[in-house]
Amino acid sequence: MSETSKTVTRVDLCEAVYQKVGLSRTESSAFVELVLKEITDCLEKGETVKLSSFGSFMVRKKGQRIGRNPKTGTEVPISPRRVMVFKPSAILKQRINAQHRTNGDATQAQEEA
């Protein structure tokens, strides 16, 4: 039971805006780039980006800790850093799980036939 998934790229997003909004391809590309830049700029400043019915992008600070080199077992300090985290909304989780159940039921029905 392998699931094939498509990776959505910037080009795909620009094309979707072009098809659904009716802007020119150039305007669609500029629009997508502007939205992505705004999200990036907010995250760089440490702000949370909350998109209703989609989820939240947050920057979390991780303190210094000790890690191990898996080959040698030597302890190595891991420096403090900031990491980006995405937390999906309840609505997005529901939609993903409903889609998965629908596909799973179809696959199961095919296997039973």
Secondary structure, 3 states (H helix, E strand, C coil): CCCCCCCCCHHHHHHHHHHHHCCCHHHHHHHHHHHHHHHHHHHHCCCCEEECCCEEEEEEEECCEEEECCCCCCEEEECCEEEEEEEECHHHHHHHHHHHHHHHHHHHHHHHC
